[in-house]
Amino acid sequence: MDEIASPASESESIPKDFEDRIVEVSPNGRYVKVNMILGKGAFKVVWKAIDREEGMEVAWNACQTTKAEFVEFSQEIDILKKVRHPNIISFHDSWFNENELVFVTEMMTSGTLREYIKKIKPNLKIIKRWSRQILKGLYYLHSHNPPIIHRDLKCDNVFINGAHGEVKIGDMGSAKMRLGKKYTVIGTPEFMAPEMYEEKGYNEKVDVYAFGMCLLEMCTGEYPYAECKNAAQIYKKVSQGIKPECLSQIHDEEILSLINSCLANENERMNVSQILEHSFFCEDPEVILSSSDETKTQLTLQVVFRASDKMSIKFDFNVLGDTAEDVVNEMIEESVLPEKYRGLITFEINRILRELSKTLNSENSKLSNQWKREGNPVDLQSQIIQLENKLKEREIKLKEKESVIEQLKIDYDRVRLELSDMKKGNVTTERKEEKSRSLLGSTASADFPLRRRTSSVNTDSLDFDMISFKDYADSQSINELVVDVATATQRGSEKAQEWLNKLTAQDILTVGDLRGLHEGDWASLNLTVFAARALKNAIGKGKNQKE
Ligand SMILES: Nc1ncnc2c1ncn2[C@@H]1O[C@H](COP(=O)(O)OP(=O)(O)OP(=O)(O)O)[C@@H](O)[C@H]1O
């Protein structure tokens, strides 16, 4: 196998600026071969080419052959054209041109697995990742009916896209063509299963054997049977069941058992799907959130078994109604989930629920910060409610005051009427008081508020301590108090009316309003000093009032 040849090494005579010049066009005109060799193998030369329809670079593989051989393998080429898998280099087109079979394939730019192994000593994680991809490609090929057998799997035929760590199996179909040519050594001896040396026929398990050798090379960095000088020595060892010497370098029990399973005799050898299930490739399944509704209540979750893309369990989960334990139990009962994953999947579902709730909490706190800046709609709502309640309270108080005013007006008219009666008639003072009180005071009853201690009072030297008043409630209308005070101080109904007018003009309608007055407020009432003293005394605020 040659290393990737530069155009200069291919032909010293081609100047550098001619490198990318078209040197050949496919019969259908779609592919153009440019003057750049990507590599040379024992059987073919691979050139860089352009797919003019897709505008991308492709590999132009040219092998020397006859028209008869081309016809013989044209059916297989048709099958290869249909092979489409991310881990297999795509086969685009083929034709026969004079003595040459040309086939166009996907181009790989980052070299082969062998070159990579030489460059870096891959760790187990990388080896696992590469191996899985090779096995997935093989699984796809072997799943065809009849199975497509690669027949020449080796690290030189596995290509890598370095940027993404993508691995693709290449050189499809060429092994079969080589077989047709009846080469003395079919395939690559180091990677050939014992049954391939015999003429009894073989099946797709030869690719598993070859994969075992690839894995050995990946792990040791050595070409298997490097200790042999030629193919005959290799054949001898293989037919005697002697494994490559580099196998002794493998100390990891798991990998050793895997390689040995691949290199076992055909009937004991595992198939690709069994290898993918080997503990070396086993990776714990994980749960992912496929989708959710806006409220993050109705979820679609998926248990993904990354090791093999064959298995994945999708299920609905209602955050309000379901529990991880119940759902996992259901899956185990329905045999879609192995019992051994009960704890892990329960934990994984709960992890997703925790993450969701964290997301919701942080969204809520973001929203509340936004509200703090822009005004929280909830706060605004409660402020509106508070204001409405205050408004209602004020309305009630206003109505109360209105009814007091109404009452005052009625009382005022009655007092006037009564006074004119009193002026006309000959009524005793006590009778007048009673009459007046019965007209003005709603509480003029058995519990008469004013108890006179003296029957006659000298108004000029009135001793307020000698007068005893009832206890007036704060809510009580001012009328009764004023009339009581005027009567007790023998000031008469007119004075009472005058005082009432002055008080109501200052919006003093209840006994409470009067009690709430500060000393300075009293002066603004324009009452006489006597009237003020008398009223203060009656409500318990008089100077002479005993504490
Ligand atoms: N699709 C491709 N993209 C880029 N380079 C390629 C591609 N296919 C092959 N090559 C290059 O061409 C070289 C020769 O290819 P390959 O090994 O498949 O040829 P071969 O004749 O089948 O040889 P052998 O049987 O010895 O492996 C490879 O080593 C590689 O460098």
The ligand as an SDF file (V2000), in Angstrom:
LIG
                    3D

 31 33  0  0  0  0  0  0  0  0999 V2000
  -12.8090    7.0110   -0.6250 N   0  0  0  0  0  0  0  0  0  0  0  0
  -11.5450    7.3980   -0.4930 C   0  0  0  0  0  0  0  0  0  0  0  0
  -11.2730    8.6600   -0.1600 N   0  0  0  0  0  0  0  0  0  0  0  0
   -9.9980    9.0570   -0.0320 C   0  0  0  0  0  0  0  0  0  0  0  0
   -8.9490    8.2730   -0.2190 N   0  0  0  0  0  0  0  0  0  0  0  0
   -9.1600    6.9890   -0.5610 C   0  0  0  0  0  0  0  0  0  0  0  0
  -10.4670    6.4920   -0.7070 C   0  0  0  0  0  0  0  0  0  0  0  0
  -10.3970    5.1830   -1.0520 N   0  0  0  0  0  0  0  0  0  0  0  0
   -9.0920    4.9160   -1.0840 C   0  0  0  0  0  0  0  0  0  0  0  0
   -8.3400    5.9590   -0.8150 N   0  0  0  0  0  0  0  0  0  0  0  0
   -6.8920    6.0600   -0.7500 C   0  0  0  0  0  0  0  0  0  0  0  0
   -6.3750    5.1790   -1.7290 O   0  0  0  0  0  0  0  0  0  0  0  0
   -5.5700    4.2330   -1.1030 C   0  0  0  0  0  0  0  0  0  0  0  0
   -5.7410    2.9140   -1.7980 C   0  0  0  0  0  0  0  0  0  0  0  0
   -7.0300    2.4510   -1.6030 O   0  0  0  0  0  0  0  0  0  0  0  0
   -7.3130    0.9400   -1.2370 P   0  0  0  0  0  0  0  0  0  0  0  0
   -6.4630    0.5820   -0.0890 O   0  0  0  0  0  0  0  0  0  0  0  0
   -8.7550    0.8000   -1.0690 O   0  0  0  0  0  0  0  0  0  0  0  0
   -6.8370    0.2560   -2.5400 O   0  0  0  0  0  0  0  0  0  0  0  0
   -6.7240   -1.2880   -2.8510 P   0  0  0  0  0  0  0  0  0  0  0  0
   -6.2270   -1.3970   -4.2060 O   0  0  0  0  0  0  0  0  0  0  0  0
   -8.0410   -1.8700   -2.5720 O   0  0  0  0  0  0  0  0  0  0  0  0
   -5.6230   -1.6760   -1.8690 O   0  0  0  0  0  0  0  0  0  0  0  0
   -5.5070   -2.7690   -0.7830 P   0  0  0  0  0  0  0  0  0  0  0  0
   -6.3230   -3.9200   -1.2090 O   0  0  0  0  0  0  0  0  0  0  0  0
   -4.0750   -3.0400   -0.7150 O   0  0  0  0  0  0  0  0  0  0  0  0
   -6.0310   -2.0860    0.4560 O   0  0  0  0  0  0  0  0  0  0  0  0
   -5.9760    4.1960    0.3350 C   0  0  0  0  0  0  0  0  0  0  0  0
   -4.9230    3.8040    1.1490 O   0  0  0  0  0  0  0  0  0  0  0  0
   -6.3810    5.6080    0.5680 C   0  0  0  0  0  0  0  0  0  0  0  0
   -5.2660    6.3660    0.9110 O   0  0  0  0  0  0  0  0  0  0  0  0
  1  2  1  0
  2  3  1  0
  2  7  2  0
  3  4  2  0
  4  5  1  0
  5  6  2  0
  6  7  1  0
  6 10  1  0
  7  8  1  0
  8  9  2  0
  9 10  1  0
 10 11  1  0
 11 12  1  0
 11 30  1  0
 12 13  1  0
 13 14  1  0
 13 28  1  0
 14 15  1  0
 15 16  1  0
 16 17  2  0
 16 18  1  0
 16 19  1  0
 19 20  1  0
 20 21  2  0
 20 22  1  0
 20 23  1  0
 23 24  1  0
 24 25  2  0
 24 26  1  0
 24 27  1  0
 28 29  1  0
 28 30  1  0
 30 31  1  0
M  END
$$$$
